[in-house]
Amino acid sequence: MRLSVVFIAIHLSLIFYLYPSDMIGVSHFGHWLYIITGFLFEFLLLFLYLSGLSAFPKEDIISIVKKCGLWWARLLLLPLLAYFFMSFVLLNRSHAELLTIIFLPTTPIWAILLLLFIIPLFVSIHGHRTILRGSFALMITILPLILFSLFSCFQNINIHFFFPIEPMPTFWYDEHFLNSLLAHSPFLSLGIFSRYLSFAVSKTRKYIYAAMLFLLPFYLLAVYIPILTFAPDTAQKLRYPIPVALDTVNVEWLFFDRITMFYVVSTVSFIYVYTSVLVWIMSTLTVNLYTSVSRTKICWGIIGIAYFICILVPDWETIDWLISLDTPLRLYCLIFIPLLIYGIGLYYRRRALT
């Protein structure tokens, strides 16, 4: 149950990240099909991933891939480590930009980044139990704020902007659609949690599938709230469509001037969960495959290198370039890693029957 809460939290951190702008940028119409396609794509890969993990109770992807040999494990999982690191850098750098634009225009970017890096460092050092407990507490307090913010936008929507509904048939190789798959990548983190929570138990898998279905409305809302508020042509020009849509909301009884505050506080809280998970996973992969240095030192090293890179990123054009550059790595991790784990699991199941 607690793992499904983490699963929801880390997805929400990316659903309200660059996903709306990327998905809106695919085309002027038919966004429902693009959203459903990405969702079903993740659901299929999640099914294969959990099926493979369920063949190895209390083992993570490190020990599973090590069955092919240590050097094969190092080679095959190195792209996953690189992808998680890129995601960590991009996630923190872009949200620092968001905080600068909305709340802290005079605060230097290095100070904002420092705040974004401190909590993941602390949580990742303390391990998965802190992540599970913290995620559950955050979900109880933050999810109602997210829902309140999103449903408040309904007062400004125009249902006519939903039409036409015909999709663009070639969307699946569009750059924006491929970039939007970033929001479907958090399920890969389950491969490390499987050491502590066995997916051989069908109830555990059912909770994850239920959490995945729970996320579908958020994928739809994140895209359609800006579209139904501004029309697709205008929404495509917005860097942060959800915060801009929230700025149009007028709630007279609210004691804050801007409802956007609820949204930003909520999303940053979910960002803390996902970045903590990323640092914990990267340190675990590094310690088990590449070095004997303590995990605490590895966490400090990851944070230090990532902070330095974030400081060097000058503007949004560079962030967009890095996201596009990250696409082949993303597709490798999304497709190959679940298929690899599924294939190894299938092989060992058949061998056990003979």
Buried (B, 14 or more C-beta within 10 A) or exposed (E): EBBBBBBBBBBBBBBBBBBBBBBBBBBBBBBBBBBBBBBEBBBEBBBBBBBBBBBBEEBBBBBBBBEBEEEEBBEBBEBBBBBBBBBBBBBBBBBBBBBBEBBBEEEEBEEBBEEBBEBBBBBBBBBBEBBBBBBBEBBEEBBEBBBBBBEBBEEBBEEEBBEEEEBBEEBEEBBBBBBBBBBBBBBBBBBBBBBEBBBBEEEBBEBBBEBBEEBBEBBBBBBBBBBBBBBBEBBBEBBBBBBBBBBBBEEEEBEEEBBBBBBBBBBBBBBBBBBBBBBBBBBBBBBBBEEEEEBBBBBBBBBEEBBEBBBEBEEEEEBBEBBEEBBEBBEBBBBEBBBBBBEBBBBBBEEEEE
